[in-house]
């Protein structure tokens, strides 16, 4: 699993875009995406 840090979701609709390196000959499948967030009022 890869963890991405330093990203912040904005209020409202957000989009996740997954882009494969076109110069690579690898293959992959995405089975699940898990998002965890903390409401700024929870601090």
DSSP file (Angstrom, degrees, kcal/mol; ACC not computed):
  #  RESIDUE AA STRUCTURE BP1 BP2  ACC     N-H-->O    O-->H-N    N-H-->O    O-->H-N    TCO  KAPPA ALPHA  PHI   PSI    X-CA   Y-CA   Z-CA
    1    1 A X              0   0    0      0, 0.0     2,-0.5     0, 0.0     0, 0.0   0.000 360.0 360.0 360.0 137.0    0.0    0.0    0.0
    2    2 A X        -     0   0    0      2,-0.0     2,-0.5     0, 0.0     0, 0.0  -0.882 360.0-152.7-102.5 133.2    1.3    3.5   -0.8
    3    3 A X        -     0   0    0     -2,-0.5     2,-0.5     2,-0.0     0, 0.0  -0.912   2.6-157.4-106.8 130.1    0.5    6.3    1.5
    4    4 A X        -     0   0    0     -2,-0.5     2,-0.3     3,-0.0     3,-0.2  -0.922  16.7-175.2-104.6 127.1    0.3    9.9    0.2
    5    5 A X        +     0   0    0     -2,-0.5     3,-0.1     1,-0.1    -2,-0.0  -0.781  54.9  43.1-118.9 163.6    0.8   12.6    2.8
    6    6 A X  S    S+     0   0    0      1,-0.3     2,-0.3    -2,-0.3    -1,-0.1   0.474  79.0 124.7  84.8   1.5    0.7   16.3    2.7
    7    7 A X        -     0   0    0     -3,-0.2     2,-0.4     2,-0.0    -1,-0.3  -0.717  43.8-158.3 -94.6 146.7   -2.5   16.5    0.7
    8    8 A X        -     0   0    0     -2,-0.3     2,-0.3    -3,-0.1    29,-0.0  -0.989  10.2-138.3-127.1 129.4   -5.6   18.3    1.9
    9    9 A X        -     0   0    0     -2,-0.4     2,-0.2     5,-0.1     5,-0.1  -0.650  21.4-138.0 -81.2 139.9   -9.2   17.8    0.8
   10   10 A X        -     0   0    0     -2,-0.3     2,-0.1     1,-0.1    -1,-0.0  -0.591  32.0 -85.6 -93.0 159.1  -11.2   20.9    0.3
   11   11 A X  S    S+     0   0    0     -2,-0.2     2,-0.2     3,-0.0    -1,-0.1  -0.394  98.8  17.3 -61.6 138.1  -14.8   21.3    1.4
   12   12 A X  S    S+     0   0    0     -2,-0.1     2,-0.2    -3,-0.1    -2,-0.0  -0.652 115.4   1.2  98.4-156.1  -17.2   20.0   -1.2
   13   13 A X        -     0   0    0     -2,-0.2     2,-0.3    -4,-0.0    -3,-0.1  -0.473  62.1-173.2 -74.5 136.0  -16.5   17.6   -4.1
   14   14 A X        -     0   0    0     -2,-0.2     2,-0.4    -5,-0.1    -5,-0.1  -0.924  10.1-146.6-125.4 153.1  -12.9   16.3   -4.4
   15   15 A X        -     0   0    0     -2,-0.3     2,-0.5     2,-0.0    -2,-0.0  -0.968   1.5-154.3-124.3 136.1  -11.5   14.1   -7.2
   16   16 A X        -     0   0    0     -2,-0.4     2,-0.5     2,-0.0    -2,-0.0  -0.947  14.4-168.4-106.8 126.4   -8.8   11.5   -7.1
   17   17 A X        -     0   0    0     -2,-0.5     2,-0.5     2,-0.0    -2,-0.0  -0.969   5.1-164.5-119.1 125.1   -6.9   11.0  -10.3
   18   18 A X        -     0   0    0     -2,-0.5     2,-0.5     2,-0.0    -2,-0.0  -0.940   9.9-171.7-110.6 123.4   -4.6    8.0  -10.8
   19   19 A X        -     0   0    0     -2,-0.5     2,-0.3     2,-0.0    -2,-0.0  -0.963  13.2-144.4-122.0 128.0   -2.2    8.3  -13.7
   20   20 A X        -     0   0    0     -2,-0.5     2,-0.6     1,-0.1     7,-0.0  -0.678  30.5-107.4 -87.3 142.4    0.0    5.5  -15.0
   21   21 A X    >   -     0   0    0     -2,-0.3     3,-1.9     1,-0.2     5,-0.2  -0.594  25.9-152.9 -68.1 113.4    3.5    6.3  -16.4
   22   22 A X  T 3  S+     0   0    0     -2,-0.6    -1,-0.2     1,-0.3    -2,-0.0   0.697  92.0  60.4 -66.4 -16.6    3.1    5.8  -20.1
   23   23 A X  T 3  S+     0   0    0      2,-0.0     2,-0.3    -3,-0.0    -1,-0.3   0.480  91.1  87.8 -85.8  -2.5    6.8    5.0  -20.5
   24   24 A X    <   -     0   0    0     -3,-1.9    -4,-0.0     1,-0.1     0, 0.0  -0.696  63.0-154.5 -98.7 148.3    6.5    2.0  -18.2
   25   25 A X        +     0   0    0     -2,-0.3    -1,-0.1     2,-0.1    -3,-0.1   0.187  58.4 117.2-103.8  17.0    5.6   -1.5  -19.3
   26   26 A X        -     0   0    0     -5,-0.2     2,-0.4     1,-0.0    -2,-0.1  -0.292  51.9-147.0 -77.6 167.6    4.2   -2.5  -15.9
   27   27 A X        +     0   0    0     -2,-0.0     2,-0.3     2,-0.0    -2,-0.1  -0.987  19.9 170.5-133.9 145.0    0.6   -3.4  -15.3
   28   28 A X        -     0   0    0     -2,-0.4     2,-0.4     2,-0.0    -8,-0.0  -0.986  20.3-148.7-151.0 160.1   -1.5   -2.8  -12.2
   29   29 A X        -     0   0    0     -2,-0.3     2,-0.7     0, 0.0    -2,-0.0  -0.989  13.3-141.7-130.2 141.7   -5.1   -3.1  -10.9
   30   30 A X        +     0   0    0     -2,-0.4     3,-0.1     1,-0.2    -2,-0.0  -0.914  26.4 165.9-104.8 115.0   -6.7   -0.9   -8.3
   31   31 A X        +     0   0    0     -2,-0.7     2,-0.3     1,-0.3    -1,-0.2   0.805  64.7   9.2 -95.8 -35.8   -9.0   -2.9   -6.1
   32   32 A X        -     0   0    0      2,-0.0     2,-0.4     0, 0.0    -1,-0.3  -0.999  51.5-160.9-149.5 141.6   -9.6   -0.5   -3.3
   33   33 A X        -     0   0    0     -2,-0.3     2,-0.5    -3,-0.1    -3,-0.0  -0.997  15.3-163.9-122.0 126.7   -9.0    3.1   -2.4
   34   34 A X        -     0   0    0     -2,-0.4     2,-0.5     2,-0.0    -2,-0.0  -0.945   2.1-166.7-113.9 127.1   -9.2    4.1    1.3
   35   35 A X        -     0   0    0     -2,-0.5     2,-0.4     2,-0.0    -2,-0.0  -0.939   4.1-174.9-112.3 133.7   -9.4    7.7    2.4
   36   36 A X        +     0   0    0     -2,-0.5     2,-0.3     2,-0.0    -2,-0.0  -0.990  12.6 170.9-123.6 137.1   -8.9    8.8    6.0
   37   37 A X        -     0   0    0     -2,-0.4     2,-0.4   -29,-0.0   -29,-0.0  -0.939  26.6-141.3-141.9 163.9   -9.5   12.3    7.0
   38   38 A X        -     0   0    0     -2,-0.3     2,-0.2     5,-0.0     5,-0.1  -0.996  25.5-125.7-127.5 125.0   -9.7   14.5   10.1
   39   39 A X    >   -     0   0    0     -2,-0.4     3,-2.6     1,-0.1     4,-0.3  -0.492  20.4-128.7 -66.4 134.2  -12.2   17.3   10.3
   40   40 A X  G >  S+     0   0    0      1,-0.3     3,-0.8    -2,-0.2    -1,-0.1   0.724 109.1  61.1 -61.2 -20.0  -10.4   20.5   11.1
   41   41 A X  G 3  S+     0   0    0      1,-0.2    -1,-0.3     2,-0.1    -2,-0.1   0.554  90.5  70.9 -81.9  -6.3  -12.8   21.1   14.0
   42   42 A X  G <         0   0    0     -3,-2.6    -1,-0.2     1,-0.2    -2,-0.2   0.535 360.0 360.0 -83.9  -6.5  -11.6   17.8   15.6
   43   43 A X    <         0   0    0     -3,-0.8    -1,-0.2    -4,-0.3    -2,-0.1   0.482 360.0 360.0 -74.4 360.0   -8.2   19.3   16.5
